[in-house]
């Protein structure tokens, strides 16, 4: 069943963010992930949540998502993450067909 990494991002440094995004994208592709949402307008319909930049990545399953998160490829992106952005990140399992 698919799994989704959902990230609510606040950019701190635009140049570092571009480096992070490039490295993260390459690591996601290397682990079979694909972007479903990568920014765009957010319209809060209910509640008080005011997310920043939302990113949703789909992986084939939760174990693949966890392997990506612990991978050497993603570690390269993490080298610049704290300079680039702050974020909340969750893993959500989807439903099977």
N, C-alpha and C positions, 0 to 999 in steps of 0.2 A: 504494500500500500504506500502511496506517495507520502512524503514528509516535506514540511515547509519551514524554512528559516525566515523569520519575520524580524526585521530590524527597523527601529525608530531612531533616526540619526540626526544629530545636530553638528553641522560642519564648523570646525574651529579654524582650520587653515586650508584655504582652497588649493594651494600647490601640493601640500601633503595629502589632501583628500584625493587629488587626481592620481597620485602615486599609489595610494591605498586601493582605490577603485580598480586601477589597472591590474594590480597584483591579485586582488580578491577575485576579479572576473576570470583571470586565467586559472586560478586554483579551483573555482567553481566548475568551470568547463572541464577541467582535468578529472573531476570527480563525478561527472555525469549530471551536474546541476544545470538549471536554466532559470533565467530571470523571468518572473511573471509581472512584477511591478518594480520599477526602478525610478522612483520619483513621481512627479505629477501632482496635480492639485488634490488636496484632501478636503472633504466637506464633512465636518463633524455633525452627524445627524442626531445623536443623542449623547448625553453625558457630558463630562468635563474634560475628556481626553483631547488634547491639542497636539497631536503628533507633529514632528518635524518632517523630514524627508523619510518616506516609507519605502522599504525594499522588501520584496518577497521573492524567495528563491525556492524552486521545487527540486527535490531530489527523488530518486526512485523509491527510497525507503529511509527510515530513521537511522539505520545503521550506516548507510552511505553518507548521510548528512553528518553524523558524528565522526566518521572517518575523515571527511573533509575538514571539519572543525579542528581536529587534532593533527592534521597533515603538515608536513614540512612546507608544502606549497603555500598553504594559508599562513603559516608562521612568518613567511616573508612579508605578507601584508600587515601582520600584527606589529612588525618592527616600526611602522609609521602610524599605526592606528591612533595612539593616544595624542599625538600631535595633530592628526588629521581631523578627529571627530570624537564626540561622545555618543553613546548609544545604549539602547536597551535591545537585547537580542533573545529571541525565544525559538524553540523548536516545537512544532505542532505536527502531530500525525494526522494525515488525511483519512479518507474512507476508501475502501476498496470498491471496485466496480461490481 
